[in-house]
Amino acid sequence: MDPDLILLGHGSGGKLSHQLLEQLIIPTLSGKASTEQNDAALLEHAGGRLAFTTDSYVVDPVFFPGGNIGDLAVNGTVNDLAMVGARPLAISVGLILEEGFSRRELGEILTSMRRAADLAGVSIATGDTKVVPRGKADRIFINTSGIGLVPAGLTIGGAGARIGDKILINGTLGDHGIAVMARREGLELDTDIRSDSAALNGLVADLLEEGDGVHVLRDPTRGGVATTLKEIALQSEVSMTLDEESLPLKGAVRGVCDLLGLDPLYVANEGKLLAIVAADAADRVLQRMKRHPLGTEAAIIGEVTASGGGRVQMETLIGGMRAVEMLSGEQLPRIC
């Protein structure tokens, strides 16, 4: 393997992605410390704090059960803002279109973007469109950036986990990744697995009403729950333990993962969040999640157990302990 070449796995959100970021991209562009690397950057200004984020979407196929590349892009950017506690205000949309792409399908995608933005209460404020020759892209790529306002005194980030905190998730794992993969590979499934793509800012606003017990929020997209929790453990310099029996998982998703040898802990989600909260607030936050339409299957799935190490482990169904590491390689490429 030529170390000078970019591989598909560098976009997986796992170990290769982190190596590329830590060894080349971040040192060259900003030098930002790992403890400051969250889903959105915080910008100080005279009137308070703004959150700013950007993301690019290359999902294949562009239409999948439960959504398409357009509403996925809007929801993903809204969620990245929400994960630092920001109230999303506006987003930009950059379109890269391949010559020969269908105007009808573009119209469907744009309509879904407008609908998703309206549902999230965010405006599409600006954008750009480029067309490249046939064969120089794959139908359509979308970049979205967003800004949001962070309430005064609120600090939520990946470095905030503390010993004794509980780890919560607002619903089932792996729905998005399996829905996209099944459509891509033409799998005929007996059940309807749909992407969980959704804007989470309304749910986050509800959770923040529970006070300062919420320490970390993160949406487990590329690399799944396992990679996301490993990132947080390293940022916070803590160790975590998960309970496999507590992980919410649809039977159909479990079946596909078993059939294909996939681990649902590493499968992408697009409408889920991990919340790491103080132990004395965990039950209140869980009940608040369950009352929201996007949290009816919420669960407490683990806890922060020790300082230092950045280790994540899971108590398995048979009673043993299993190490949980970042995604290695490219389990499901081009999933978002």
Secondary structure, 3 states (H helix, E strand, C coil): CCCCCCCHHHHCCCHHHHHHHHHHHHHHHCCCCHHHCCCCEEEEECCEEEEEEEEEECCCCCEECCEEHHHHHHHHHHHHHHCCCCEEEEEEEEEEEECCCCHHHHHHHHHHHHHHHHHHCCEEEEEEEEEECCCCCCCEEEEEEEEEEECCCCCCCCCCCCCCCEEEECCCCCHHHHHHHHHHHCCCCCCCCCCCCCCCHHHHHHHHCCCCCEEEEECCCCCHHHHHHHHHHHHHCEEEEEEHHHCCCCHHHHHHHHHHCCCHHHCCCCCCCEEEECHHHHHHHHHHHHHCCCCCCCEEEEEEEEECCCCEEEECCCCCEEECCCCCCCCCCCCC
